[in-house]
Amino acid sequence: MTPELLAWAEVIFVMEKGHRNKLFKKFRAHVKNQKIVVLGITDDYEYMDPRLVRLFEKLVPPHLGMAGSI
């Protein structure tokens, strides 16, 4: 995560509340008008775990106004 990425983003997705808290702690000055969505996914998956990808495909689109998968 970088201040530049945060400035660019309209919506920021985090897996759990702890991630949101860390984001605010480290980048509070850079998180202004962005919507932050906590997906409620525990952070115990390996990178690109197919189960995690399926959860993202299910949980993210409704927050983007999309009916299908991402």
PQR file of N, CA, C, O and H, with PARSE charges and radii, in Angstrom:
ATOM      1  N   MET A   1       0.843  -1.166   0.000 -0.4000 1.5000
ATOM      2  CA  MET A   1       0.000   0.000   0.000 -0.0000 2.0000
ATOM      3  C   MET A   1       0.890   1.230   0.000  0.5500 1.7000
ATOM      4  O   MET A   1       1.914   1.283   0.680 -0.5500 1.4000
ATOM      5  N   THR A   2       0.471   2.213  -0.779 -0.4000 1.5000
ATOM      6  CA  THR A   2       1.207   3.471  -0.831 -0.0000 2.0000
ATOM      7  C   THR A   2       0.214   4.630  -0.781  0.5500 1.7000
ATOM      8  O   THR A   2      -0.958   4.451  -1.114 -0.5500 1.4000
ATOM      9  H   THR A   2      -0.361   2.170  -1.332  0.4000 1.0000
ATOM     10  N   PRO A   3       0.663   5.808  -0.372 -0.5600 1.5000
ATOM     11  CA  PRO A   3      -0.241   6.970  -0.398  0.2800 2.0000
ATOM     12  C   PRO A   3      -0.798   7.234  -1.795  0.5500 1.7000
ATOM     13  O   PRO A   3      -1.946   7.656  -1.936 -0.5500 1.4000
ATOM     14  N   GLU A   4       0.005   6.990  -2.823 -0.4000 1.5000
ATOM     15  CA  GLU A   4      -0.443   7.214  -4.196 -0.0000 2.0000
ATOM     16  C   GLU A   4      -1.595   6.280  -4.571  0.5500 1.7000
ATOM     17  O   GLU A   4      -2.563   6.706  -5.201 -0.5500 1.4000
ATOM     18  H   GLU A   4       0.937   6.647  -2.709  0.4000 1.0000
ATOM     19  N   LEU A   5      -1.488   5.014  -4.185 -0.4000 1.5000
ATOM     20  CA  LEU A   5      -2.573   4.069  -4.470 -0.0000 2.0000
ATOM     21  C   LEU A   5      -3.851   4.461  -3.734  0.5500 1.7000
ATOM     22  O   LEU A   5      -4.947   4.362  -4.286 -0.5500 1.4000
ATOM     23  H   LEU A   5      -0.701   4.669  -3.673  0.4000 1.0000
ATOM     24  N   LEU A   6      -3.707   4.899  -2.505 -0.4000 1.5000
ATOM     25  CA  LEU A   6      -4.879   5.317  -1.735 -0.0000 2.0000
ATOM     26  C   LEU A   6      -5.536   6.542  -2.361  0.5500 1.7000
ATOM     27  O   LEU A   6      -6.763   6.626  -2.416 -0.5500 1.4000
ATOM     28  H   LEU A   6      -2.816   4.979  -2.056  0.4000 1.0000
ATOM     29  N   ALA A   7      -4.741   7.481  -2.827 -0.4000 1.5000
ATOM     30  CA  ALA A   7      -5.284   8.680  -3.458 -0.0000 2.0000
ATOM     31  C   ALA A   7      -6.049   8.325  -4.733  0.5500 1.7000
ATOM     32  O   ALA A   7      -7.042   8.971  -5.065 -0.5500 1.4000
ATOM     33  H   ALA A   7      -3.744   7.413  -2.783  0.4000 1.0000
ATOM     34  N   TRP A   8      -5.590   7.309  -5.437 -0.4000 1.5000
ATOM     35  CA  TRP A   8      -6.199   6.874  -6.688 -0.0000 2.0000
ATOM     36  C   TRP A   8      -7.520   6.130  -6.452  0.5500 1.7000
ATOM     37  O   TRP A   8      -8.434   6.211  -7.272 -0.5500 1.4000
ATOM     38  H   TRP A   8      -4.783   6.784  -5.167  0.4000 1.0000
ATOM     39  N   ALA A   9      -7.615   5.413  -5.344 -0.4000 1.5000
ATOM     40  CA  ALA A   9      -8.739   4.516  -5.093 -0.0000 2.0000
ATOM     41  C   ALA A   9     -10.014   5.253  -4.715  0.5500 1.7000
ATOM     42  O   ALA A   9      -9.981   6.251  -3.995 -0.5500 1.4000
ATOM     43  H   ALA A   9      -6.872   5.347  -4.678  0.4000 1.0000
ATOM     44  N   GLU A  10     -11.133   4.748  -5.209 -0.4000 1.5000
ATOM     45  CA  GLU A  10     -12.450   5.213  -4.772 -0.0000 2.0000
ATOM     46  C   GLU A  10     -12.995   4.299  -3.686  0.5500 1.7000
ATOM     47  O   GLU A  10     -13.667   4.742  -2.755 -0.5500 1.4000
ATOM     48  H   GLU A  10     -11.160   3.938  -5.794  0.4000 1.0000
ATOM     49  N   VAL A  11     -12.689   3.008  -3.825 -0.4000 1.5000
ATOM     50  CA  VAL A  11     -13.126   2.001  -2.861 -0.0000 2.0000
ATOM     51  C   VAL A  11     -11.906   1.192  -2.459  0.5500 1.7000
ATOM     52  O   VAL A  11     -11.104   0.796  -3.305 -0.5500 1.4000
ATOM     53  H   VAL A  11     -12.143   2.648  -4.581  0.4000 1.0000
ATOM     54  N   ILE A  12     -11.771   0.950  -1.164 -0.4000 1.5000
ATOM     55  CA  ILE A  12     -10.672   0.144  -0.635 -0.0000 2.0000
ATOM     56  C   ILE A  12     -11.286  -1.062   0.041  0.5500 1.7000
ATOM     57  O   ILE A  12     -12.150  -0.927   0.906 -0.5500 1.4000
ATOM     58  H   ILE A  12     -12.422   1.272  -0.477  0.4000 1.0000
ATOM     59  N   PHE A  13     -10.839  -2.240  -0.354 -0.4000 1.5000
ATOM     60  CA  PHE A  13     -11.338  -3.478   0.238 -0.0000 2.0000
ATOM     61  C   PHE A  13     -10.292  -4.036   1.184  0.5500 1.7000
ATOM     62  O   PHE A  13      -9.112  -4.123   0.841 -0.5500 1.4000
ATOM     63  H   PHE A  13     -10.137  -2.350  -1.057  0.4000 1.0000
ATOM     64  N   VAL A  14     -10.730  -4.414   2.380 -0.4000 1.5000
ATOM     65  CA  VAL A  14      -9.868  -5.109   3.328 -0.0000 2.0000
ATOM     66  C   VAL A  14     -10.587  -6.380   3.747  0.5500 1.7000
ATOM     67  O   VAL A  14     -11.813  -6.468   3.678 -0.5500 1.4000
ATOM     68  H   VAL A  14     -11.688  -4.344   2.659  0.4000 1.0000
ATOM     69  N   MET A  15      -9.822  -7.344   4.174 -0.4000 1.5000
ATOM     70  CA  MET A  15     -10.422  -8.624   4.525 -0.0000 2.0000
ATOM     71  C   MET A  15     -11.086  -8.586   5.896  0.5500 1.7000
ATOM     72  O   MET A  15     -12.172  -9.139   6.072 -0.5500 1.4000
ATOM     73  H   MET A  15      -8.826  -7.272   4.230  0.4000 1.0000
ATOM     74  N   GLU A  16     -10.452  -7.944   6.861 -0.4000 1.5000
ATOM     75  CA  GLU A  16     -11.000  -7.955   8.217 -0.0000 2.0000
ATOM     76  C   GLU A  16     -10.774  -6.604   8.900  0.5500 1.7000
ATOM     77  O   GLU A  16     -10.001  -5.774   8.421 -0.5500 1.4000
ATOM     78  H   GLU A  16      -9.570  -7.494   6.718  0.4000 1.0000
ATOM     79  N   LYS A  17     -11.459  -6.401  10.020 -0.4000 1.5000
ATOM     80  CA  LYS A  17     -11.402  -5.132  10.733 -0.0000 2.0000
ATOM     81  C   LYS A  17      -9.981  -4.762  11.136  0.5500 1.7000
ATOM     82  O   LYS A  17      -9.632  -3.581  11.128 -0.5500 1.4000
ATOM     83  H   LYS A  17     -12.087  -7.076  10.409  0.4000 1.0000
ATOM     84  N   GLY A  18      -9.160  -5.734  11.484 -0.4000 1.5000
ATOM     85  CA  GLY A  18      -7.777  -5.466  11.854 -0.0000 2.0000
ATOM     86  C   GLY A  18      -7.004  -4.822  10.713  0.5500 1.7000
ATOM     87  O   GLY A  18      -6.144  -3.972  10.943 -0.5500 1.4000
ATOM     88  H   GLY A  18      -9.443  -6.693  11.490  0.4000 1.0000
ATOM     89  N   HIS A  19      -7.309  -5.224   9.486 -0.4000 1.5000
ATOM     90  CA  HIS A  19      -6.660  -4.624   8.318 -0.0000 2.0000
ATOM     91  C   HIS A  19      -7.078  -3.158   8.178  0.5500 1.7000
ATOM     92  O   HIS A  19      -6.251  -2.295   7.885 -0.5500 1.4000
ATOM     93  H   HIS A  19      -8.008  -5.914   9.300  0.4000 1.0000
ATOM     94  N   ARG A  20      -8.365  -2.888   8.390 -0.4000 1.5000
ATOM     95  CA  ARG A  20      -8.852  -1.515   8.329 -0.0000 2.0000
ATOM     96  C   ARG A  20      -8.162  -0.652   9.390  0.5500 1.7000
ATOM     97  O   ARG A  20      -7.769   0.483   9.119 -0.5500 1.4000
ATOM     98  H   ARG A  20      -9.037  -3.589   8.628  0.4000 1.0000
ATOM     99  N   ASN A  21      -8.020  -1.197  10.591 -0.4000 1.5000
ATOM    100  CA  ASN A  21      -7.373  -0.465  11.669 -0.0000 2.0000
ATOM    101  C   ASN A  21      -5.918  -0.155  11.344  0.5500 1.7000
ATOM    102  O   ASN A  21      -5.438   0.947  11.610 -0.5500 1.4000
ATOM    103  H   ASN A  21      -8.339  -2.119  10.812  0.4000 1.0000
ATOM    104  N   LYS A  22      -5.220  -1.126  10.770 -0.4000 1.5000
ATOM    105  CA  LYS A  22      -3.822  -0.906  10.368 -0.0000 2.0000
ATOM    106  C   LYS A  22      -3.735   0.145   9.267  0.5500 1.7000
ATOM    107  O   LYS A  22      -2.835   0.985   9.268 -0.5500 1.4000
ATOM    108  H   LYS A  22      -5.610  -2.021  10.554  0.4000 1.0000
ATOM    109  N   LEU A  23      -4.665   0.093   8.340 -0.4000 1.5000
ATOM    110  CA  LEU A  23      -4.702   1.068   7.256 -0.0000 2.0000
ATOM    111  C   LEU A  23      -4.852   2.484   7.826  0.5500 1.7000
ATOM    112  O   LEU A  23      -4.126   3.397   7.431 -0.5500 1.4000
ATOM    113  H   LEU A  23      -5.396  -0.589   8.339  0.4000 1.0000
ATOM    114  N   PHE A  24      -5.788   2.658   8.748 -0.4000 1.5000
ATOM    115  CA  PHE A  24      -5.988   3.969   9.362 -0.0000 2.0000
ATOM    116  C   PHE A  24      -4.772   4.396  10.166  0.5500 1.7000
ATOM    117  O   PHE A  24      -4.385   5.564  10.141 -0.5500 1.4000
ATOM    118  H   PHE A  24      -6.378   1.916   9.069  0.4000 1.0000
ATOM    119  N   LYS A  25      -4.178   3.470  10.868 -0.4000 1.5000
ATOM    120  CA  LYS A  25      -3.031   3.810  11.709 -0.0000 2.0000
ATOM    121  C   LYS A  25      -1.861   4.308  10.865  0.5500 1.7000
ATOM    122  O   LYS A  25      -1.207   5.289  11.220 -0.5500 1.4000
ATOM    123  H   LYS A  25      -4.492   2.521  10.888  0.4000 1.0000
ATOM    124  N   LYS A  26      -1.603   3.638   9.761 -0.4000 1.5000
ATOM    125  CA  LYS A  26      -0.440   3.969   8.954 -0.0000 2.0000
ATOM    126  C   LYS A  26      -0.703   5.074   7.922  0.5500 1.7000
ATOM    127  O   LYS A  26       0.195   5.849   7.595 -0.5500 1.4000
ATOM    128  H   LYS A  26      -2.134   2.841   9.473  0.4000 1.0000
ATOM    129  N   PHE A  27      -1.935   5.140   7.414 -0.4000 1.5000
ATOM    130  CA  PHE A  27      -2.221   6.031   6.289 -0.0000 2.0000
ATOM    131  C   PHE A  27      -3.400   6.973   6.544  0.5500 1.7000
ATOM    132  O   PHE A  27      -4.044   7.409   5.589 -0.5500 1.4000
ATOM    133  H   PHE A  27      -2.665   4.510   7.679  0.4000 1.0000
ATOM    134  N   ARG A  28      -3.692   7.290   7.775 -0.4000 1.5000
ATOM    135  CA  ARG A  28      -4.868   8.110   8.089 -0.0000 2.0000
ATOM    136  C   ARG A  28      -4.933   9.388   7.242  0.5500 1.7000
ATOM    137  O   ARG A  28      -6.003   9.752   6.756 -0.5500 1.4000
ATOM    138  H   ARG A  28      -3.169   6.937   8.551  0.4000 1.0000
ATOM    139  N   ALA A  29      -3.813  10.060   7.067 -0.4000 1.5000
ATOM    140  CA  ALA A  29      -3.796  11.311   6.307 -0.0000 2.0000
ATOM    141  C   ALA A  29      -4.136  11.101   4.830  0.5500 1.7000
ATOM    142  O   ALA A  29      -4.484  12.057   4.137 -0.5500 1.4000
ATOM    143  H   ALA A  29      -2.943   9.765   7.463  0.4000 1.0000
ATOM    144  N   HIS A  30      -4.041   9.878   4.349 -0.4000 1.5000
ATOM    145  CA  HIS A  30      -4.256   9.600   2.929 -0.0000 2.0000
ATOM    146  C   HIS A  30      -5.602   8.945   2.658  0.5500 1.7000
ATOM    147  O   HIS A  30      -5.993   8.778   1.502 -0.5500 1.4000
ATOM    148  H   HIS A  30      -3.759   9.101   4.912  0.4000 1.0000
ATOM    149  N   VAL A  31      -6.309   8.575   3.716 -0.4000 1.5000
ATOM    150  CA  VAL A  31      -7.637   7.984   3.570 -0.0000 2.0000
ATOM    151  C   VAL A  31      -8.636   9.093   3.870  0.5500 1.7000
ATOM    152  O   VAL A  31      -8.831   9.478   5.023 -0.5500 1.4000
ATOM    153  H   VAL A  31      -5.991   8.710   4.655  0.4000 1.0000
ATOM    154  N   LYS A  32      -9.261   9.595   2.821 -0.4000 1.5000
ATOM    155  CA  LYS A  32     -10.138  10.752   2.986 -0.0000 2.0000
ATOM    156  C   LYS A  32     -11.562  10.426   2.578  0.5500 1.7000
ATOM    157  O   LYS A  32     -12.411  10.172   3.432 -0.5500 1.4000
ATOM    158  H   LYS A  32      -9.103   9.282   1.885  0.4000 1.0000
ATOM    159  N   ASN A  33     -11.828  10.431   1.302 -0.4000 1.5000
ATOM    160  CA  ASN A  33     -13.197  10.244   0.807 -0.0000 2.0000
ATOM    161  C   ASN A  33     -13.454   8.839   0.279  0.5500 1.7000
ATOM    162  O   ASN A  33     -14.524   8.557  -0.260 -0.5500 1.4000
ATOM    163  H   ASN A  33     -11.139  10.637   0.608  0.4000 1.0000
ATOM    164  N   GLN A  34     -12.474   7.966   0.434 -0.4000 1.5000
ATOM    165  CA  GLN A  34     -12.637   6.618  -0.088 -0.0000 2.0000
ATOM    166  C   GLN A  34     -13.602   5.813   0.792  0.5500 1.7000
ATOM    167  O   GLN A  34     -13.651   5.968   2.012 -0.5500 1.4000
ATOM    168  H   GLN A  34     -11.604   8.195   0.871  0.4000 1.0000
ATOM    169  N   LYS A  35     -14.343   4.975   0.135 -0.4000 1.5000
ATOM    170  CA  LYS A  35     -15.190   4.025   0.847 -0.0000 2.0000
ATOM    171  C   LYS A  35     -14.304   2.842   1.225  0.5500 1.7000
ATOM    172  O   LYS A  35     -13.578   2.312   0.384 -0.5500 1.4000
ATOM    173  H   LYS A  35     -14.303   4.849  -0.857  0.4000 1.0000
ATOM    174  N   ILE A  36     -14.364   2.431   2.483 -0.4000 1.5000
ATOM    175  CA  ILE A  36     -13.590   1.264   2.934 -0.0000 2.0000
ATOM    176  C   ILE A  36     -14.579   0.159   3.263  0.5500 1.7000
ATOM    177  O   ILE A  36     -15.482   0.333   4.082 -0.5500 1.4000
ATOM    178  H   ILE A  36     -14.953   2.861   3.166  0.4000 1.0000
ATOM    179  N   VAL A  37     -14.393  -0.975   2.615 -0.4000 1.5000
ATOM    180  CA  VAL A  37     -15.283  -2.120   2.781 -0.0000 2.0000
ATOM    181  C   VAL A  37     -14.518  -3.237   3.482  0.5500 1.7000
ATOM    182  O   VAL A  37     -13.478  -3.690   3.004 -0.5500 1.4000
ATOM    183  H   VAL A  37     -13.660  -1.117   1.951  0.4000 1.0000
ATOM    184  N   VAL A  38     -15.050  -3.673   4.623 -0.4000 1.5000
ATOM    185  CA  VAL A  38     -14.501  -4.828   5.336 -0.0000 2.0000
ATOM    186  C   VAL A  38     -15.289  -6.044   4.863  0.5500 1.7000
ATOM    187  O   VAL A  38     -16.498  -6.131   5.073 -0.5500 1.4000
ATOM    188  H   VAL A  38     -15.894  -3.305   5.012  0.4000 1.0000
ATOM    189  N   LEU A  39     -14.596  -6.977   4.226 -0.4000 1.5000
ATOM    190  CA  LEU A  39     -15.275  -8.135   3.638 -0.0000 2.0000
ATOM    191  C   LEU A  39     -15.601  -9.222   4.650  0.5500 1.7000
ATOM    192  O   LEU A  39     -16.406 -10.106   4.358 -0.5500 1.4000
ATOM    193  H   LEU A  39     -13.613  -6.907   4.055  0.4000 1.0000
ATOM    194  N   GLY A  40     -14.999  -9.182   5.827 -0.4000 1.5000
ATOM    195  CA  GLY A  40     -15.283 -10.189   6.844 -0.0000 2.0000
ATOM    196  C   GLY A  40     -14.666 -11.540   6.535  0.5500 1.7000
ATOM    197  O   GLY A  40     -15.248 -12.579   6.849 -0.5500 1.4000
ATOM    198  H   GLY A  40     -14.345  -8.464   6.065  0.4000 1.0000
ATOM    199  N   ILE A  41     -13.495 -11.531   5.923 -0.4000 1.5000
ATOM    200  CA  ILE A  41     -12.773 -12.763   5.584 -0.0000 2.0000
ATOM    201  C   ILE A  41     -11.561 -12.859   6.504  0.5500 1.7000
ATOM    202  O   ILE A  41     -10.750 -11.934   6.563 -0.5500 1.4000
ATOM    203  H   ILE A  41     -13.023 -10.687   5.668  0.4000 1.0000
ATOM    204  N   THR A  42     -11.437 -13.961   7.212 -0.4000 1.5000
ATOM    205  CA  THR A  42     -10.270 -14.129   8.076 -0.0000 2.0000
ATOM    206  C   THR A  42      -9.004 -14.230   7.232  0.5500 1.7000
ATOM    207  O   THR A  42      -9.011 -14.783   6.132 -0.5500 1.4000
ATOM    208  H   THR A  42     -12.096 -14.711   7.164  0.4000 1.0000
ATOM    209  N   ASP A  43      -7.933 -13.690   7.766 -0.4000 1.5000
ATOM    210  CA  ASP A  43      -6.671 -13.643   7.024 -0.0000 2.0000
ATOM    211  C   ASP A  43      -5.850 -14.904   7.299  0.5500 1.7000
ATOM    212  O   ASP A  43      -4.764 -14.842   7.876 -0.5500 1.4000
ATOM    213  H   ASP A  43      -7.928 -13.241   8.660  0.4000 1.0000
ATOM    214  N   ASP A  44      -6.385 -16.036   6.877 -0.4000 1.5000
ATOM    215  CA  ASP A  44      -5.659 -17.294   7.080 -0.0000 2.0000
ATOM    216  C   ASP A  44      -5.580 -18.121   5.791  0.5500 1.7000
ATOM    217  O   ASP A  44      -5.503 -19.349   5.829 -0.5500 1.4000
ATOM    218  H   ASP A  44      -7.267 -16.086   6.408  0.4000 1.0000
ATOM    219  N   TYR A  45      -5.599 -17.426   4.663 -0.4000 1.5000
ATOM    220  CA  TYR A  45      -5.474 -18.076   3.358 -0.0000 2.0000
ATOM    221  C   TYR A  45      -4.091 -17.805   2.788  0.5500 1.7000
ATOM    222  O   TYR A  45      -3.478 -16.778   3.079 -0.5500 1.4000
ATOM    223  H   TYR A  45      -5.660 -16.428   4.632  0.4000 1.0000
ATOM    224  N   GLU A  46      -3.614 -18.720   1.988 -0.4000 1.5000
ATOM    225  CA  GLU A  46      -2.368 -18.511   1.255 -0.0000 2.0000
ATOM    226  C   GLU A  46      -2.658 -17.598   0.062  0.5500 1.7000
ATOM    227  O   GLU A  46      -3.800 -17.488  -0.385 -0.5500 1.4000
ATOM    228  H   GLU A  46      -4.112 -19.554   1.752  0.4000 1.0000
ATOM    229  N   TYR A  47      -1.613 -16.949  -0.445 -0.4000 1.5000
ATOM    230  CA  TYR A  47      -1.730 -16.074  -1.601 -0.0000 2.0000
ATOM    231  C   TYR A  47      -2.368 -16.828  -2.772  0.5500 1.7000
ATOM    232  O   TYR A  47      -1.928 -17.918  -3.138 -0.5500 1.4000
ATOM    233  H   TYR A  47      -0.685 -17.038  -0.082  0.4000 1.0000
ATOM    234  N   MET A  48      -3.402 -16.234  -3.346 -0.4000 1.5000
ATOM    235  CA  MET A  48      -4.124 -16.760  -4.510 -0.0000 2.0000
ATOM    236  C   MET A  48      -4.779 -18.123  -4.262  0.5500 1.7000
ATOM    237  O   MET A  48      -5.029 -18.870  -5.207 -0.5500 1.4000
ATOM    238  H   MET A  48      -3.760 -15.348  -3.049  0.4000 1.0000
ATOM    239  N   ASP A  49      -5.055 -18.444  -3.007 -0.4000 1.5000
ATOM    240  CA  ASP A  49      -5.795 -19.665  -2.683 -0.0000 2.0000
ATOM    241  C   ASP A  49      -7.117 -19.625  -3.465  0.5500 1.7000
ATOM    242  O   ASP A  49      -7.845 -18.636  -3.381 -0.5500 1.4000
ATOM    243  H   ASP A  49      -4.852 -17.837  -2.239  0.4000 1.0000
ATOM    244  N   PRO A  50      -7.431 -20.664  -4.210 -0.5600 1.5000
ATOM    245  CA  PRO A  50      -8.668 -20.664  -5.000  0.2800 2.0000
ATOM    246  C   PRO A  50      -9.919 -20.400  -4.157  0.5500 1.7000
ATOM    247  O   PRO A  50     -10.868 -19.780  -4.637 -0.5500 1.4000
ATOM    248  N   ARG A  51      -9.924 -20.862  -2.918 -0.4000 1.5000
ATOM    249  CA  ARG A  51     -11.084 -20.595  -2.046 -0.0000 2.0000
ATOM    250  C   ARG A  51     -11.206 -19.109  -1.746  0.5500 1.7000
ATOM    251  O   ARG A  51     -12.311 -18.570  -1.693 -0.5500 1.4000
ATOM    252  H   ARG A  51      -9.153 -21.365  -2.528  0.4000 1.0000
ATOM    253  N   LEU A  52     -10.074 -18.448  -1.551 -0.4000 1.5000
ATOM    254  CA  LEU A  52     -10.072 -17.013  -1.290 -0.0000 2.0000
ATOM    255  C   LEU A  52     -10.514 -16.241  -2.530  0.5500 1.7000
ATOM    256  O   LEU A  52     -11.286 -15.287  -2.431 -0.5500 1.4000
ATOM    257  H   LEU A  52      -9.176 -18.885  -1.594  0.4000 1.0000
ATOM    258  N   VAL A  53     -10.031 -16.648  -3.675 -0.4000 1.5000
ATOM    259  CA  VAL A  53     -10.424 -16.002  -4.930 -0.0000 2.0000
ATOM    260  C   VAL A  53     -11.935 -16.102  -5.116  0.5500 1.7000
ATOM    261  O   VAL A  53     -12.573 -15.125  -5.509 -0.5500 1.4000
ATOM    262  H   VAL A  53      -9.403 -17.422  -3.756  0.4000 1.0000
ATOM    263  N   ARG A  54     -12.516 -17.271  -4.837 -0.4000 1.5000
ATOM    264  CA  ARG A  54     -13.963 -17.446  -4.959 -0.0000 2.0000
ATOM    265  C   ARG A  54     -14.707 -16.531  -3.994  0.5500 1.7000
ATOM    266  O   ARG A  54     -15.749 -15.977  -4.344 -0.5500 1.4000
ATOM    267  H   ARG A  54     -11.998 -18.064  -4.517  0.4000 1.0000
ATOM    268  N   LEU A  55     -14.177 -16.366  -2.775 -0.4000 1.5000
ATOM    269  CA  LEU A  55     -14.808 -15.444  -1.821 -0.0000 2.0000
ATOM    270  C   LEU A  55     -14.782 -14.016  -2.352  0.5500 1.7000
ATOM    271  O   LEU A  55     -15.783 -13.305  -2.268 -0.5500 1.4000
ATOM    272  H   LEU A  55     -13.330 -16.816  -2.491  0.4000 1.0000
ATOM    273  N   PHE A  56     -13.648 -13.594  -2.895 -0.4000 1.5000
ATOM    274  CA  PHE A  56     -13.563 -12.257  -3.481 -0.0000 2.0000
ATOM    275  C   PHE A  56     -14.561 -12.098  -4.623  0.5500 1.7000
ATOM    276  O   PHE A  56     -15.247 -11.081  -4.720 -0.5500 1.4000
ATOM    277  H   PHE A  56     -12.834 -14.172  -2.963  0.4000 1.0000
ATOM    278  N   GLU A  57     -14.639 -13.105  -5.483 -0.4000 1.5000
ATOM    279  CA  GLU A  57     -15.559 -13.051  -6.617 -0.0000 2.0000
ATOM    280  C   GLU A  57     -17.008 -12.922  -6.158  0.5500 1.7000
ATOM    281  O   GLU A  57     -17.834 -12.327  -6.851 -0.5500 1.4000
ATOM    282  H   GLU A  57     -14.081 -13.931  -5.404  0.4000 1.0000
ATOM    283  N   LYS A  58     -17.309 -13.477  -4.999 -0.4000 1.5000
ATOM    284  CA  LYS A  58     -18.664 -13.416  -4.458 -0.0000 2.0000
ATOM    285  C   LYS A  58     -18.920 -12.106  -3.712  0.5500 1.7000
ATOM    286  O   LYS A  58     -19.986 -11.510  -3.861 -0.5500 1.4000
ATOM    287  H   LYS A  58     -16.638 -13.960  -4.437  0.4000 1.0000
ATOM    288  N   LEU A  59     -17.958 -11.654  -2.917 -0.4000 1.5000
ATOM    289  CA  LEU A  59     -18.198 -10.546  -1.997 -0.0000 2.0000
ATOM    290  C   LEU A  59     -17.902  -9.157  -2.558  0.5500 1.7000
ATOM    291  O   LEU A  59     -18.497  -8.181  -2.102 -0.5500 1.4000
ATOM    292  H   LEU A  59     -17.091 -12.138  -2.796  0.4000 1.0000
ATOM    293  N   VAL A  60     -17.016  -9.043  -3.516 -0.4000 1.5000
ATOM    294  CA  VAL A  60     -16.622  -7.722  -4.020 -0.0000 2.0000
ATOM    295  C   VAL A  60     -17.637  -7.107  -4.987  0.5500 1.7000
ATOM    296  O   VAL A  60     -17.989  -5.941  -4.806 -0.5500 1.4000
ATOM    297  H   VAL A  60     -16.533  -9.836  -3.887  0.4000 1.0000
ATOM    298  N   PRO A  61     -18.125  -7.822  -5.998 -0.5600 1.5000
ATOM    299  CA  PRO A  61     -18.986  -7.191  -7.007  0.2800 2.0000
ATOM    300  C   PRO A  61     -20.182  -6.402  -6.471  0.5500 1.7000
ATOM    301  O   PRO A  61     -20.475  -5.337  -7.015 -0.5500 1.4000
ATOM    302  N   PRO A  62     -20.879  -6.860  -5.448 -0.5600 1.5000
ATOM    303  CA  PRO A  62     -22.017  -6.062  -4.968  0.2800 2.0000
ATOM    304  C   PRO A  62     -21.618  -4.646  -4.514  0.5500 1.7000
ATOM    305  O   PRO A  62     -22.433  -3.726  -4.576 -0.5500 1.4000
ATOM    306  N   HIS A  63     -20.393  -4.474  -4.067 -0.4000 1.5000
ATOM    307  CA  HIS A  63     -19.925  -3.170  -3.616 -0.0000 2.0000
ATOM    308  C   HIS A  63     -19.504  -2.283  -4.783  0.5500 1.7000
ATOM    309  O   HIS A  63     -19.271  -1.086  -4.613 -0.5500 1.4000
ATOM    310  H   HIS A  63     -19.731  -5.222  -4.016  0.4000 1.0000
ATOM    311  N   LEU A  64     -19.409  -2.877  -5.962 -0.4000 1.5000
ATOM    312  CA  LEU A  64     -19.023  -2.125  -7.158 -0.0000 2.0000
ATOM    313  C   LEU A  64     -20.201  -1.930  -8.093  0.5500 1.7000
ATOM    314  O   LEU A  64     -20.048  -1.397  -9.192 -0.5500 1.4000
ATOM    315  H   LEU A  64     -19.598  -3.849  -6.101  0.4000 1.0000
ATOM    316  N   GLY A  65     -21.384  -2.364  -7.654 -0.4000 1.5000
ATOM    317  CA  GLY A  65     -22.551  -2.243  -8.499 -0.0000 2.0000
ATOM    318  C   GLY A  65     -22.565  -3.234  -9.640  0.5500 1.7000
ATOM    319  O   GLY A  65     -23.166  -2.993 -10.687 -0.5500 1.4000
ATOM    320  H   GLY A  65     -21.509  -2.796  -6.762  0.4000 1.0000
ATOM    321  N   MET A  66     -21.884  -4.372  -9.422 -0.4000 1.5000
ATOM    322  CA  MET A  66     -21.786  -5.393 -10.459 -0.0000 2.0000
ATOM    323  C   MET A  66     -22.589  -6.615 -10.026  0.5500 1.7000
ATOM    324  O   MET A  66     -22.525  -7.015  -8.864 -0.5500 1.4000
ATOM    325  H   MET A  66     -21.396  -4.569  -8.572  0.4000 1.0000
ATOM    326  N   ALA A  67     -23.327  -7.198 -10.927 -0.4000 1.5000
ATOM    327  CA  ALA A  67     -24.104  -8.384 -10.600 -0.0000 2.0000
ATOM    328  C   ALA A  67     -23.275  -9.654 -10.702  0.5500 1.7000
ATOM    329  O   ALA A  67     -23.498 -10.600  -9.946 -0.5500 1.4000
ATOM    330  H   ALA A  67     -23.379  -6.872 -11.871  0.4000 1.0000
ATOM    331  N   GLY A  68     -22.328  -9.689 -11.619 -0.4000 1.5000
ATOM    332  CA  GLY A  68     -21.536 -10.897 -11.850 -0.0000 2.0000
ATOM    333  C   GLY A  68     -20.241 -10.877 -11.065  0.5500 1.7000
ATOM    334  O   GLY A  68     -20.088 -10.100 -10.122 -0.5500 1.4000
ATOM    335  H   GLY A  68     -22.146  -8.921 -12.233  0.4000 1.0000
ATOM    336  N   SER A  69     -19.326 -11.718 -11.449 -0.4000 1.5000
ATOM    337  CA  SER A  69     -18.033 -11.774 -10.768 -0.0000 2.0000
ATOM    338  C   SER A  69     -17.093 -10.711 -11.301  0.5500 1.7000
ATOM    339  O   SER A  69     -17.341 -10.099 -12.340 -0.5500 1.4000
ATOM    340  H   SER A  69     -19.451 -12.349 -12.215  0.4000 1.0000
ATOM    341  N   ILE A  70     -16.005 -10.504 -10.564 -0.4000 1.5000
ATOM    342  CA  ILE A  70     -15.029  -9.483 -10.951 -0.0000 2.0000
ATOM    343  C   ILE A  70     -14.112  -9.989 -12.032  0.5500 1.7000
ATOM    344  O   ILE A  70     -13.226  -9.261 -12.480 -0.5500 1.4000
ATOM    345  H   ILE A  70     -15.805 -11.001  -9.720  0.4000 1.0000
TER
END
